[in-house]
């Protein structure tokens, strides 16, 4: 077993989020915030402002006339798109690097995270308790950040981990990770989120997205939304390599999310279409 202290050291080495991204994440946890609050934060970052204006004036949005202010841009593309641009642009090392321990190519974590975020925003509409769609989107975007840290500790053992799942020696890939490393990507993600100063609802979504029943009552609806969205993203073809579909759905989700299997199938197609459009809008043909 690899000592978890090595994992902890790796967490401390991960680059911090930008000040602007951190403030936007903090704002997403405040149900009383407005788009004007978002605009004030974005306007303090020239690079982010430029990217947002480029996106809103792209062919994908095709405005009737050029949009030149952040406030109007946010009205047109929405807060969720702004969060995607902010987090994706400043966290290239987290989202872009290959996950060798999962045998996932460069950019695979971003694709999976973005698809999960889109699905979480949609599934939030079916929650039995009101959830902010923007908060759900952000939770989906961040849920797997722990994989960027733990991946290197799994290298060379990927086949063994998948065999453990296939042979019933581990309940799922999370259990297999814990057997090998002494921790798992959701726990490591929680530690990274705390290191970054991320709000508690997002921390819980990261920590419990595979074990939603363990989340606090206050955040269970949000966590179940991310739990379903994570699996939906995998079913749609955006996994993170060897662990794709190596997890079980918590059948108790119906106590928190009022959505049937037929609705999930329709949602899968909707997420698929929006995923490609959103990815192109944010990054075009460029890398991070």
Protein Blocks (a to p, Z undefined) as FASTA:
>chain_A
ZZfklmmmmmmmpccddfklmmmmmmmmpmkbcfklmmmmmmmpmklmmmmmmmmmmmkl
opabdcfbfklmmmmnopklmmmmmmmmmmmmmmmpccfknopaehklmmmmmmmmmmmm
mmmmmpcbdcdfklmmmmmmmmmmmmmmmmmmmgoplmmmmmmmmnopafblmlmmmmmn
opafklmmmmmmmmnopafklmmmmmmmmmmmlpcfklmmmmmmmmmmmmmmmmnopagh
jkgopaccdfklmmmmccdfklmmmmmmmmmmmmmmmmmmmnmmacZZ
